[in-house]
Amino acid sequence: MTEEKQIQSQTNEGQGLLKAAWWIAVIILLSKIAGFLRDVVVAKYYGATMVSDAYFYAYQIPALVLVILGGVGGPFHSATVAVFSKLIKDYSTKPEPSIKKLFNTFETFSIILFSIFALICFFFPDSVMRIIIHGNNTELLYQSSELLKVMSPIILIGAIIGLYYGILVTYKRFLLPNISPSMLSLGVIIVLLVTKGDKTGFYLALGTLFGAFLQFLLQAPVVRKIGYSFAFSFDFFKNKNFSEITELLFPAFLSSTIGQLGIYVDMFFSSQLKEGAWTAFSYANRIFQFPAGMLLTAILVPLFPLFSRLVAKNDIEGVRHYYTKGLGTLIYSGTFLMTGIFVVRTDAIRVALERGAFDYDASILVSDILFFITLSIIPYVVRDSATRLFYSYKNSKTPFLIAICCIGLKIVLNFLLVKPMGINGIALSTTLVTLFNGLMLTVLLRKHISIGYKNLIKNCFKIFLTGAVTFALGYIVSLIYSHFIQWNFINGIIKLIVVGTFMTICYFGLSYIFKIEYLNELVQRLKDKLNRGKNVEI
């Protein structure tokens, strides 16, 4: 391929990825809105109480498979994309028999493995919950155990969904995997609105199970249409491609599990705190994940298969180009989100959740936690970007070893911070551990490829300066508004619109003045579209 054709190919693929990222962002936004509505309904009926604590404790077990292991970016998704994207030559035709057999072998393996886990949680929920609930709170232990029993089938469903995620992304079906998580929220909303909640959390757990099943039903027909129907296959030891999947899967599985252990460490420490503390932490984390998760998934989901293909072709320059461009875009967008959350978080929480059983004190508790979690946005995107590139190089061992170190650091930091800071100490330790993780991955990435961060660092300086000025101006406007206008639900919405619009204008206006290239590229494409009078993919 000539240099000109190679450049054109990269340009076309880059434009296609940007277009995919745009649509993914829209779909994820809708999914996050569904999640937000779910949280509004849950907060209304359960507030920040022992029942909600019990649910969030119990849900963390099936969430390990449904969200952490099986979700977009989880080990099942990552291992499937890394292997199948290299085996499939033509995405427009039905898969070859050998590829179908590989799929069936992986699915059979997943069903066997996670059926065992699901049965353990169903028959021995007390023993499982005792691992993560500290102290003598027998009521919390009993309620969480009963809710775990109800949700235990999600463990099996989540593993299969993770495999389906990987296949759909490999075939460049980006939209369905990102809209299907909204089914989980839809299931909870439907069940709670019909039943009006209860005093034990049973209907909340039942709605979660119903939502997970809806998520499976949404994906399964499309996977079958592509050409992957289910059939038992026990070719675990002779299939070299399955061996490659497991070589990626198990370290990544352990890495994600180790990461989840950090949450279990947090649950262990928070179980000693006042009633509702873990619920407040869970709400703050969900609010954080609303913009941060959407941002990360929209950019990295279409980039990850590209990383794998570029690494397979040993296209070093291509890897550098798309990695730094993707990371720079994430940092630029993440900085804007961070400044916005810092200024409007309390008003946003009050507007969103403060009704029914969720009162003002609960809003302030969530707001304080959210402040410390939001500090992790930049480390968060650095960590996940570097992790994807390690997986593309078939190296899941390094992220795993770093994750082990992070658990030890998490225990130490929680021990030091929880006593003086309460639940806020757990939030701060989360940010510090994420920072450590991201820095270590970035440094160790050099053994695979020398990225070259000079231009990125130059842009980051301008990005952070823009964010600091935007935060200061937004904070002043927020104070002036609150001084003259008393807070209520309607005034709160108006305040969010006024302050949010003002900060958006400031951030992107300053970005244009400082010539931050991530904005300038978008502006140039819009100019080209207007000047030529035809569509340009952005």
Secondary structure, DSSP 8 states (H G I E B T S, - for coil): --HHHHHHHHHHHHHHHHHHHHHHHHHHHHHHHHHHHHHHHHHHHH-SSHHHHHHHHHHHHHHIIIIIISSTTSHHHHHHHHHHHHH-S-TTS---HHHHHHHHHHHHHHHHHHHHHHHHHHH-HHHHHHTT--SS-HHHHHHHHHHHHHHTTHHHHHHHHHHHHHHHHHTT--HHHHHTTHHHHHHHHHHHHHH---SSSHHHHHHHHHHHHHHHHHHHHHHHHHT--------TTT-HHHHHHHHHHHHHHHHHHHHHHHHHHHHHHHTTS-TTHHHHHHHHHHHHHHHHHHHHHHHHHHHHHHHHHHHHTT-HHHHHHHHHHHHHHHHHHHHHHHHHHHHHHHHHHHHHH-STT--HHHHHHHHHHHHHHHTTHHHHHHHHHHHHHHHHTT--HHHHHHHHHHHHHHHHHHHHHHHHHTHHHHHHHHHHHHHHHHHHHHHHGGGT-----HHHHHHHHHHHHHHHHHHHHHHHHHHHHHHHS---HHHHHHHHHHHHHHHHHHHHHHHHHTT-HHHHHHHHHHHHHHHHTS----
